[in-house]
């Protein structure tokens, strides 16, 4: 499944908005580095639902996408939230790119970041 995104700049941050209809916080995983954002997730068909599909393009399956950012950001201060089927990730800009990455854990309505080891 492909994930459609918009990336734009605010005064002090880079913001990524991704369409995630039908997804929950538990379905998504977000990781940011100083130069890109990774979004991954999965959603399975609810148990007990037996259907004979002719075409299946919505809601189930896995997704994974890396989105390059137009400026260096501080991933340890990144915030993310999911509202009305749109995932928003806000990452503060920094003067120079650092070689750190952070996993951005989705919370309601904002997210806190957990710093990870440099890959």
N, CA, C and O atoms as a MOPAC input file, in Angstrom:
PM7 MOZYME 1SCF
protein

 N      0.84600 1    -1.17300 1     0.00000 1
 C      0.00000 1     0.00000 1     0.00000 1
 C      0.88900 1     1.23300 1     0.00000 1
 O      1.82900 1     1.32100 1     0.79000 1
 N      0.60200 1     2.17900 1    -0.87500 1
 C      1.36500 1     3.41500 1    -0.98500 1
 C      0.77200 1     4.45100 1    -0.05600 1
 O     -0.44600 1     4.51100 1     0.11300 1
 N      1.60600 1     5.25600 1     0.53700 1
 C      1.20700 1     6.29100 1     1.48600 1
 C      1.42700 1     7.65400 1     0.84700 1
 O      2.56300 1     8.01000 1     0.53200 1
 N      0.36300 1     8.41900 1     0.65000 1
 C      0.49300 1     9.74900 1     0.04900 1
 C      0.82800 1    10.75800 1     1.13000 1
 O      0.20600 1    10.76800 1     2.19300 1
 N      1.82300 1    11.61800 1     0.85700 1
 C      2.28400 1    12.57800 1     1.85900 1
 C      2.42700 1    13.98100 1     1.27600 1
 O      2.60500 1    14.16400 1     0.07200 1
 N      2.34400 1    14.96100 1     2.16800 1
 C      2.69800 1    16.34700 1     1.88900 1
 C      3.78500 1    16.71400 1     2.88800 1
 O      3.71300 1    16.32700 1     4.05500 1
 N      4.78600 1    17.45200 1     2.44300 1
 C      5.83900 1    17.94900 1     3.32400 1
 C      5.91100 1    19.45200 1     3.11400 1
 O      6.01100 1    19.92800 1     1.98300 1
 N      5.85800 1    20.20200 1     4.22800 1
 C      5.95200 1    21.65700 1     4.11300 1
 C      6.73700 1    22.22400 1     5.27900 1
 O      6.95300 1    21.56000 1     6.29300 1
 N      7.16200 1    23.47700 1     5.10900 1
 C      7.96500 1    24.15300 1     6.12100 1
 C      7.11700 1    25.14300 1     6.90000 1
 O      6.28200 1    25.85000 1     6.33500 1
 N      7.34600 1    25.18200 1     8.20400 1
 C      6.81300 1    26.22400 1     9.06500 1
 C      8.00600 1    27.09400 1     9.47000 1
 O      9.13300 1    26.82200 1     9.05800 1
 N      7.77500 1    28.11500 1    10.25600 1
 C      8.85400 1    29.02700 1    10.64200 1
 C     10.03700 1    28.30000 1    11.26200 1
 O     11.18600 1    28.62400 1    10.96100 1
 N      9.77300 1    27.31500 1    12.12800 1
 C     10.86400 1    26.64700 1    12.83100 1
 C     10.83400 1    25.13200 1    12.73000 1
 O     11.52600 1    24.44700 1    13.48400 1
 N     10.03300 1    24.59700 1    11.79800 1
 C      9.89500 1    23.14300 1    11.72800 1
 C      9.56000 1    22.69600 1    10.31100 1
 O      9.12100 1    23.47800 1     9.46700 1
 N      9.78800 1    21.40000 1    10.08600 1
 C      9.34100 1    20.72000 1     8.87400 1
 C      8.15500 1    19.86300 1     9.30200 1
 O      8.21700 1    19.18800 1    10.32900 1
 N      7.08500 1    19.88500 1     8.52600 1
 C      5.87700 1    19.13000 1     8.85600 1
 C      5.57400 1    18.17000 1     7.71900 1
 O      5.60600 1    18.54400 1     6.54600 1
 N      5.28000 1    16.93100 1     8.08000 1
 C      4.87500 1    15.91200 1     7.13400 1
 C      3.44300 1    15.53100 1     7.47100 1
 O      3.13000 1    15.27500 1     8.63400 1
 N      2.57200 1    15.48800 1     6.47400 1
 C      1.20100 1    15.01900 1     6.65700 1
 C      0.99200 1    13.84600 1     5.71700 1
 O      1.27400 1    13.94100 1     4.52300 1
 N      0.50000 1    12.74200 1     6.25600 1
 C      0.29200 1    11.53100 1     5.46600 1
 C     -1.13800 1    11.04000 1     5.64200 1
 O     -1.67400 1    11.04500 1     6.75000 1
 N     -1.74700 1    10.61800 1     4.54900 1
 C     -3.07700 1    10.04600 1     4.62900 1
 C     -2.97500 1     8.65400 1     5.24500 1
 O     -2.18300 1     7.82100 1     4.80400 1
 N     -3.78200 1     8.41900 1     6.26200 1
 C     -3.78200 1     7.12300 1     6.93800 1
 C     -5.21300 1     6.74400 1     7.31200 1
 O     -5.49100 1     6.49300 1     8.48400 1
 N     -6.12900 1     6.69800 1     6.33700 1
 C     -7.52600 1     6.41300 1     6.66000 1
 C     -7.71000 1     5.01800 1     7.24100 1
 O     -7.13200 1     4.04700 1     6.75100 1
 N     -8.50400 1     4.93100 1     8.26800 1
 C     -8.78200 1     3.64200 1     8.88600 1
 C     -7.67600 1     3.11700 1     9.77500 1
 O     -7.82100 1     2.03600 1    10.34800 1
 N     -6.57600 1     3.84000 1     9.91300 1
 C     -5.45800 1     3.39100 1    10.75600 1
 C     -5.60800 1     3.94200 1    12.16100 1
 O     -6.22800 1     4.98500 1    12.36600 1
 N     -5.04100 1     3.24200 1    13.12000 1
 C     -5.00400 1     3.69700 1    14.50800 1
 C     -3.55000 1     3.91400 1    14.89900 1
 O     -2.63800 1     3.57300 1    14.14600 1
 N     -3.34100 1     4.48100 1    16.07400 1
 C     -1.96800 1     4.66900 1    16.57100 1
 C     -1.21300 1     3.36500 1    16.60700 1
 O     -0.02400 1     3.31800 1    16.29000 1
 N     -1.89700 1     2.30000 1    16.99300 1
 C     -1.24800 1     0.99600 1    17.11800 1
 C     -0.83800 1     0.42200 1    15.76600 1
 O      0.03400 1    -0.44500 1    15.70100 1
 N     -1.46000 1     0.89700 1    14.68300 1
 C     -1.15900 1     0.39600 1    13.34000 1
 C      0.09500 1     1.02800 1    12.73800 1
 O      0.64400 1     0.49900 1    11.77200 1
 N      0.55900 1     2.16000 1    13.29600 1
 C      1.62300 1     2.93600 1    12.65700 1
 C      2.89700 1     2.98700 1    13.48000 1
 O      2.86400 1     2.91600 1    14.70900 1
 N      4.01100 1     3.11000 1    12.78900 1
 C      5.34100 1     3.24700 1    13.38100 1
 C      6.03100 1     4.37700 1    12.64400 1
 O      6.07300 1     4.38100 1    11.41400 1
 N      6.57700 1     5.34500 1    13.38600 1
 C      7.23900 1     6.50300 1    12.78000 1
 C      8.64200 1     6.62200 1    13.35500 1
 O      8.82700 1     6.58300 1    14.57100 1
 N      9.63200 1     6.76800 1    12.47700 1
 C     11.01800 1     6.98400 1    12.89900 1
 C     11.58100 1     8.13000 1    12.07300 1
 O     11.38600 1     8.19400 1    10.85900 1
 N     12.28200 1     9.03400 1    12.74700 1
 C     12.86100 1    10.19000 1    12.06700 1
 C     14.36700 1    10.21100 1    12.25800 1
 O     14.87400 1     9.87400 1    13.32800 1
 N     15.07200 1    10.60700 1    11.21900 1
 C     16.50100 1    10.89200 1    11.29700 1
 C     16.65700 1    12.38400 1    11.02500 1
 O     15.65900 1    13.08600 1    10.86000 1
 N     17.86100 1    12.86500 1    10.97700 1
 C     18.07300 1    14.27500 1    10.69600 1
 C     17.70400 1    14.67900 1     9.28400 1
 O     17.59200 1    15.86900 1     8.99000 1
 N     17.51100 1    13.68900 1     8.38900 1
 C     17.26200 1    14.00000 1     6.98700 1
 C     16.03100 1    13.33000 1     6.38600 1
 O     15.66500 1    13.64200 1     5.25300 1
 N     15.38000 1    12.41600 1     7.11100 1
 C     14.22000 1    11.73200 1     6.53700 1
 C     13.29200 1    11.20500 1     7.63100 1
 O     13.65000 1    11.14600 1     8.80700 1
 N     12.09600 1    10.82700 1     7.20500 1
 C     11.09800 1    10.22000 1     8.09000 1
 C     10.69100 1     8.88900 1     7.47900 1
 O     10.39800 1     8.80400 1     6.28600 1
 N     10.67600 1     7.85100 1     8.30900 1
 C     10.19200 1     6.53200 1     7.90600 1
 C      8.82700 1     6.33500 1     8.53900 1
 O      8.64300 1     6.59500 1     9.72800 1
 N      7.87200 1     5.87600 1     7.74600 1
 C      6.54800 1     5.53700 1     8.25100 1
 C      6.27600 1     4.10500 1     7.82700 1
 O      6.45100 1     3.74900 1     6.66200 1
 N      5.85000 1     3.29000 1     8.77300 1
 C      5.51700 1     1.90400 1     8.47900 1
 C      4.26500 1     1.54000 1     9.25600 1
 O      3.92300 1     2.17900 1    10.25100 1
 N      3.59900 1     0.51700 1     8.79100 1
 C      2.41000 1     0.09500 1     9.50500 1
 C      1.77200 1    -1.11400 1     8.86400 1
 O      2.17300 1    -1.56800 1     7.79200 1
 N      0.77200 1    -1.62000 1     9.54900 1
 C      0.02500 1    -2.77200 1     9.06200 1
 C     -1.37600 1    -2.73400 1     9.64900 1
 O     -1.59200 1    -2.26000 1    10.76500 1
 N     -2.29300 1    -3.23100 1     8.89200 1
 C     -3.66200 1    -3.38100 1     9.37400 1
 C     -4.22600 1    -4.65300 1     8.76400 1
 O     -4.16300 1    -4.85200 1     7.55000 1
 N     -4.76300 1    -5.49100 1     9.59200 1
 C     -5.31300 1    -6.75500 1     9.13100 1
 C     -6.83200 1    -6.70300 1     9.12500 1
 O     -7.44700 1    -5.88100 1     9.80500 1
 N     -7.41300 1    -7.58400 1     8.35500 1
 C     -8.86700 1    -7.73100 1     8.31700 1
 C     -9.34500 1    -8.17800 1     9.69300 1
 O     -8.74300 1    -9.07600 1    10.28200 1
 N    -10.40800 1    -7.57900 1    10.22300 1
 C    -10.93000 1    -8.02000 1    11.51800 1
 C    -11.25800 1    -9.51000 1    11.50900 1
 O    -11.71500 1   -10.04800 1    10.50000 1
 N    -11.02600 1   -10.15900 1    12.62400 1
 C    -11.27000 1   -11.60200 1    12.74300 1
 C    -12.74400 1   -11.91100 1    12.49700 1
 O    -13.62900 1   -11.14800 1    12.88400 1
 N    -12.98000 1   -13.02000 1    11.86100 1
 C    -14.33700 1   -13.46800 1    11.63900 1
 C    -15.00600 1   -12.87900 1    10.41300 1
 O    -16.16600 1   -13.18700 1    10.13900 1
 N    -14.31200 1   -12.05300 1     9.68100 1
 C    -14.90900 1   -11.43400 1     8.49900 1
 C    -14.50700 1   -12.23300 1     7.26900 1
 O    -13.36400 1   -12.16600 1     6.81600 1
 N    -15.44100 1   -12.97800 1     6.74200 1
 C    -15.20600 1   -13.80000 1     5.55800 1
 C    -15.88100 1   -13.13000 1     4.37000 1
 O    -17.10200 1   -12.97000 1     4.35200 1
 N    -15.08400 1   -12.73700 1     3.37300 1
 C    -15.62500 1   -12.09300 1     2.18400 1
 C    -14.91000 1   -12.60500 1     0.95000 1
 O    -13.74500 1   -13.00000 1     1.00500 1
 N    -15.61400 1   -12.59100 1    -0.14300 1
 C    -15.01600 1   -12.94900 1    -1.42500 1
 C    -14.79000 1   -11.65000 1    -2.20100 1
 O    -15.70800 1   -11.11700 1    -2.82400 1
 N    -13.55200 1   -11.15200 1    -2.15100 1
 C    -13.22000 1    -9.87200 1    -2.76500 1
 C    -12.96400 1   -10.02200 1    -4.26000 1
 O    -12.41200 1   -11.02700 1    -4.70800 1
 N    -13.36800 1    -9.01800 1    -5.02000 1
 C    -13.03000 1    -8.92600 1    -6.43500 1
 C    -11.87900 1    -7.94300 1    -6.63100 1
 O    -11.09700 1    -8.07500 1    -7.57200 1
 N    -11.77800 1    -6.96700 1    -5.74900 1
 C    -10.67600 1    -6.01200 1    -5.72500 1
 C    -10.49900 1    -5.59500 1    -4.27600 1
 O    -11.47300 1    -5.39000 1    -3.55200 1
 N     -9.25200 1    -5.47100 1    -3.86400 1
 C     -8.98200 1    -5.11400 1    -2.47000 1
 C     -7.81200 1    -4.14100 1    -2.42600 1
 O     -6.66400 1    -4.54100 1    -2.61600 1
 N     -8.10100 1    -2.85600 1    -2.17300 1
 C     -7.07800 1    -1.81500 1    -2.17400 1
 C     -7.09700 1    -0.97700 1    -0.91400 1
 O     -6.25500 1    -0.09100 1    -0.76300 1
 N     -8.01400 1    -1.21800 1    -0.01600 1
 C     -8.19000 1    -0.35100 1     1.13600 1
 C     -7.91600 1    -1.07300 1     2.45500 1
 O     -8.11400 1    -2.28100 1     2.58600 1
 N     -7.45900 1    -0.29600 1     3.40600 1
 C     -7.41800 1    -0.60800 1     4.82000 1
 C     -6.56900 1    -1.78200 1     5.27400 1
 O     -6.05400 1    -1.73700 1     6.39200 1
 N     -6.39000 1    -2.81800 1     4.49000 1
 C     -5.59500 1    -3.94000 1     4.97100 1
 C     -4.26500 1    -3.98300 1     4.23600 1
 O     -4.10700 1    -3.41800 1     3.15400 1
 N     -3.31900 1    -4.66700 1     4.85300 1
 C     -2.00200 1    -4.79700 1     4.24500 1
 C     -0.96600 1    -3.99600 1     5.00500 1
 O     -1.23800 1    -3.42700 1     6.06200 1
 N      0.21900 1    -3.96500 1     4.44200 1
 C      1.32300 1    -3.24900 1     5.07400 1
 C      1.70000 1    -2.03000 1     4.24400 1
 O      1.42500 1    -1.95200 1     3.04700 1
 N      2.33000 1    -1.09700 1     4.91100 1
 C      2.83900 1     0.07300 1     4.22600 1
 C      4.18900 1     0.41800 1     4.81800 1
 O      4.45600 1     0.15900 1     5.99100 1
 N      5.04100 1     1.01000 1     3.98400 1
 C      6.36600 1     1.43900 1     4.43000 1
 C      6.84300 1     2.49000 1     3.45500 1
 O      6.82700 1     2.28700 1     2.24100 1
 N      7.26700 1     3.61100 1     3.99500 1
 C      7.73000 1     4.68200 1     3.12400 1
 C      8.75800 1     5.53000 1     3.83900 1
 O      8.60800 1     5.86600 1     5.01400 1
 N      9.81400 1     5.87200 1     3.10000 1
 C     10.79900 1     6.82900 1     3.58700 1
 C     10.57000 1     8.12900 1     2.83100 1
 O     10.45600 1     8.13400 1     1.60500 1
 N     10.50200 1     9.23500 1     3.57400 1
 C     10.27700 1    10.53700 1     2.97100 1
 C     11.48300 1    11.42300 1     3.28200 1
 O     11.72200 1    11.74000 1     4.44700 1
 N     12.24900 1    11.83100 1     2.26000 1
 C     13.37100 1    12.73700 1     2.50600 1
 C     12.85500 1    14.11300 1     2.89500 1
 O     11.81600 1    14.55900 1     2.40800 1
 N     13.58700 1    14.78000 1     3.77400 1
 C     13.18000 1    16.09800 1     4.25700 1
 C     14.01700 1    17.18500 1     3.57800 1
 O     15.17600 1    16.94500 1     3.24100 1
 N     13.44400 1    18.37800 1     3.37200 1
 C     14.16100 1    19.44500 1     2.67500 1
 C     15.18800 1    20.18500 1     3.51900 1
 O     15.96600 1    20.97700 1     2.98600 1
 N     15.20500 1    19.93900 1     4.83200 1
 C     16.15900 1    20.61200 1     5.72100 1
 C     16.49600 1    19.68500 1     6.87600 1
 O     15.76400 1    18.73200 1     7.14400 1
 N     17.59900 1    19.95800 1     7.56100 1
 C     18.00700 1    19.15700 1     8.71500 1
 C     17.05000 1    19.41500 1     9.87500 1
 O     16.62600 1    20.54800 1    10.10600 1
 N     16.71300 1    18.34000 1    10.60600 1
 C     15.78200 1    18.43500 1    11.72800 1
 C     16.36600 1    17.76200 1    12.96100 1
 O     17.33700 1    17.01100 1    12.87400 1
 N     15.76300 1    18.04100 1    14.10900 1
 C     16.14300 1    17.39300 1    15.37200 1
 C     15.10800 1    16.31200 1    15.67100 1
 O     14.03200 1    16.62400 1    16.18100 1
 N     15.40800 1    15.04800 1    15.36400 1
 C     14.41800 1    13.98200 1    15.54200 1
 C     14.04700 1    13.73100 1    17.00300 1
 O     12.95100 1    13.24600 1    17.28000 1
 N     14.93100 1    14.04800 1    17.93100 1
 C     14.62600 1    13.78600 1    19.34600 1
 C     13.53400 1    14.70400 1    19.88100 1
 O     12.95500 1    14.42200 1    20.93000 1
 N     13.24300 1    15.79300 1    19.18200 1
 C     12.17300 1    16.69600 1    19.60600 1
 C     10.95000 1    16.61400 1    18.69300 1
 O     10.08200 1    17.48600 1    18.72700 1
 N     10.88900 1    15.56100 1    17.87900 1
 C      9.77100 1    15.38200 1    16.95900 1
 C      8.48900 1    15.03800 1    17.68800 1
 O      8.50900 1    14.39900 1    18.74100 1
 N      7.38200 1    15.46500 1    17.12100 1
 C      6.05600 1    15.17800 1    17.65500 1
 C      5.19100 1    14.66700 1    16.51900 1
 O      5.33800 1    15.10300 1    15.37700 1
 N      4.29000 1    13.74600 1    16.82400 1
 C      3.38800 1    13.21000 1    15.80400 1
 C      2.02500 1    12.98300 1    16.41800 1
 O      1.90000 1    12.68400 1    17.60500 1
 N      1.00400 1    13.13000 1    15.59100 1
 C     -0.35600 1    12.83900 1    16.04900 1
 C     -1.17500 1    12.37400 1    14.86400 1
 O     -0.87500 1    12.68700 1    13.71200 1
 N     -2.21900 1    11.61700 1    15.17400 1
 C     -3.10200 1    11.04300 1    14.17700 1
 C     -4.50000 1    11.55900 1    14.46300 1
 O     -5.03500 1    11.35300 1    15.55200 1
 N     -5.08800 1    12.22400 1    13.49000 1
 C     -6.41400 1    12.80000 1    13.67700 1
 C     -7.19900 1    12.73500 1    12.37300 1
 O     -6.73700 1    13.21400 1    11.33800 1
 N     -8.38000 1    12.14500 1    12.42900 1
 C     -9.28000 1    12.07000 1    11.27000 1
 C     -8.61300 1    11.48900 1    10.03300 1
 O     -8.80600 1    11.98000 1     8.92100 1
 N     -7.83600 1    10.45000 1    10.23600 1
 C     -7.20900 1     9.76100 1     9.11900 1
 C     -5.98200 1    10.42700 1     8.53600 1
 O     -5.51000 1    10.03300 1     7.46900 1
 N     -5.45100 1    11.44300 1     9.23000 1
 C     -4.24200 1    12.12300 1     8.75900 1
 C     -3.17100 1    12.04600 1     9.85000 1
 O     -3.39700 1    12.46600 1    10.98500 1
 N     -2.01400 1    11.50900 1     9.49300 1
 C     -0.86300 1    11.46400 1    10.38900 1
 C     -0.05500 1    12.72900 1    10.15500 1
 O      0.30300 1    13.03400 1     9.01800 1
 N      0.23800 1    13.47300 1    11.22500 1
 C      1.06500 1    14.67500 1    11.12800 1
 C      2.31800 1    14.47000 1    11.96500 1
 O      2.23800 1    14.07000 1    13.12600 1
 N      3.47100 1    14.74500 1    11.37400 1
 C      4.75200 1    14.65000 1    12.06100 1
 C      5.40500 1    16.01900 1    11.97100 1
 O      5.62600 1    16.53400 1    10.87500 1
 N      5.71200 1    16.60900 1    13.11400 1
 C      6.34200 1    17.94000 1    13.16100 1
 C      7.73300 1    17.78200 1    13.76200 1
 O      7.88300 1    17.28500 1    14.87800 1
 N      8.75700 1    18.21200 1    13.00900 1
 C     10.15100 1    18.06700 1    13.42500 1
 C     10.82600 1    19.43700 1    13.39200 1
 O     10.88100 1    20.07600 1    12.34100 1
 N     11.34800 1    19.89600 1    14.55200 1
 C     12.02900 1    21.19600 1    14.58600 1
 C     13.29400 1    21.17900 1    13.72900 1
 O     14.04700 1    20.20400 1    13.73600 1
 N     13.51600 1    22.25800 1    13.00000 1
 C     14.72800 1    22.39000 1    12.19800 1
 C     15.93400 1    22.68000 1    13.08500 1
 O     15.79500 1    23.22900 1    14.17800 1
 N     17.11800 1    22.30500 1    12.60300 1
 C     18.37600 1    22.60500 1    13.28300 1
 C     19.32600 1    23.22800 1    12.27200 1
 O     19.12900 1    23.11900 1    11.06200 1
 N     20.36300 1    23.88400 1    12.79000 1
 C     21.32800 1    24.55500 1    11.91500 1
 C     22.15400 1    23.54900 1    11.12000 1
 O     22.43600 1    23.77400 1     9.94300 1
 N     22.54500 1    22.44300 1    11.75200 1
 C     23.36900 1    21.43500 1    11.07800 1
 C     22.78300 1    20.06000 1    11.33000 1
 O     22.21300 1    19.80700 1    12.39200 1
 N     22.91900 1    19.18500 1    10.37200 1
 C     22.38400 1    17.83200 1    10.48700 1
 C     23.20400 1    17.02800 1    11.50000 1
 O     24.43300 1    17.00000 1    11.43500 1
 N     22.52000 1    16.38800 1    12.41900 1
 C     23.17800 1    15.51700 1    13.38500 1
 C     22.94500 1    14.07500 1    12.97400 1
 O     21.97600 1    13.78500 1    12.27200 1
 N     23.81200 1    13.16500 1    13.39400 1
 C     23.69300 1    11.76700 1    12.98700 1
 C     22.93600 1    10.95600 1    14.04500 1
 O     23.37800 1     9.88000 1    14.44800 1
 N     21.80500 1    11.48100 1    14.48300 1
 C     20.96900 1    10.74000 1    15.42000 1
 C     19.65200 1    10.40300 1    14.75400 1
 O     19.29700 1    10.97900 1    13.72600 1
 N     18.93600 1     9.47200 1    15.34200 1
 C     17.59700 1     9.16300 1    14.86800 1
 C     16.71300 1     8.95000 1    16.08200 1
 O     17.20100 1     8.70700 1    17.18600 1
 N     15.43500 1     9.04100 1    15.87500 1
 C     14.50200 1     8.88000 1    16.97900 1
 C     13.25300 1     8.19000 1    16.47500 1
 O     12.78200 1     8.46000 1    15.37000 1
 N     12.72400 1     7.30000 1    17.29000 1
 C     11.44800 1     6.68900 1    16.99500 1
 C     10.38000 1     7.59400 1    17.58100 1
 O     10.42900 1     7.92500 1    18.76600 1
 N      9.43000 1     7.99100 1    16.77800 1
 C      8.38700 1     8.89800 1    17.21500 1
 C      7.16900 1     8.05700 1    17.54800 1
 O      6.55100 1     7.47200 1    16.65800 1
 N      6.82100 1     7.99300 1    18.83400 1
 C      5.71300 1     7.17500 1    19.28600 1
 C      4.43200 1     7.99200 1    19.24400 1
 O      4.35900 1     9.07800 1    19.82100 1
 N      3.41800 1     7.46300 1    18.55500 1
 C      2.14800 1     8.17300 1    18.43300 1
 C      1.36100 1     8.09700 1    19.72800 1
 O      1.13700 1     7.01800 1    20.27600 1
 N      0.95000 1     9.24900 1    20.20300 1
 C      0.09000 1     9.35700 1    21.36900 1
 C     -1.11500 1    10.19000 1    20.97700 1
 O     -1.13400 1    10.76100 1    19.88700 1
 N     -2.10000 1    10.27200 1    21.81600 1
 C     -3.25500 1    11.12300 1    21.55200 1
 C     -3.17900 1    12.33000 1    22.44200 1
 O     -3.00500 1    12.13600 1    23.64500 1
 N     -3.29100 1    13.54700 1    21.98800 1
 C     -3.29700 1    13.97600 1    20.60300 1
 C     -1.90500 1    14.27900 1    20.07500 1
 O     -1.74200 1    14.48600 1    18.87300 1
 N     -0.88800 1    14.31200 1    20.94700 1
 C      0.47900 1    14.57100 1    20.49800 1
 C      1.32600 1    13.32600 1    20.72300 1
 O      0.87100 1    12.35300 1    21.32400 1
 N      2.56700 1    13.36500 1    20.23200 1
 C      3.47400 1    12.22500 1    20.41600 1
 C      4.75700 1    12.68600 1    21.07200 1
 O      5.16900 1    13.83700 1    20.93200 1
 N      5.38400 1    11.76500 1    21.79400 1
 C      6.70000 1    12.05200 1    22.34900 1
 C      7.70500 1    11.18700 1    21.62900 1
 O      7.35400 1    10.13900 1    21.08800 1
 N      8.93700 1    11.60900 1    21.61700 1
 C      9.96300 1    10.87700 1    20.88200 1
 C     10.84500 1    10.09900 1    21.82800 1
 O     11.09300 1    10.51700 1    22.95900 1
 N     11.31200 1     8.97200 1    21.35700 1
 C     12.26300 1     8.17600 1    22.10900 1
 C     13.52500 1     8.09500 1    21.24900 1
 O     13.47800 1     7.63700 1    20.10700 1
 N     14.63600 1     8.53600 1    21.80000 1
 C     15.88700 1     8.55300 1    21.04400 1
 C     16.40800 1     7.13400 1    20.90400 1
 O     16.35900 1     6.34800 1    21.85100 1
 N     16.90500 1     6.81100 1    19.72200 1
 C     17.42500 1     5.46500 1    19.47700 1
 C     18.91600 1     5.55500 1    19.15200 1
 O     19.45100 1     6.63800 1    18.91400 1
 N     19.55200 1     4.43500 1    19.14800 1
 C     20.95500 1     4.35800 1    18.78900 1
 C     21.12100 1     4.68400 1    17.31800 1
 O     20.23900 1     4.39400 1    16.51000 1
 N     22.24000 1     5.28200 1    16.97000 1
 C     22.54100 1     5.58900 1    15.57300 1
 C     22.70400 1     4.28400 1    14.81000 1
 O     23.46700 1     3.40600 1    15.21400 1
 N     21.97700 1     4.16500 1    13.70100 1
 C     22.00600 1     2.93000 1    12.93000 1
 C     23.26300 1     2.81000 1    12.11000 1
 O     23.44400 1     1.82200 1    11.39900 1

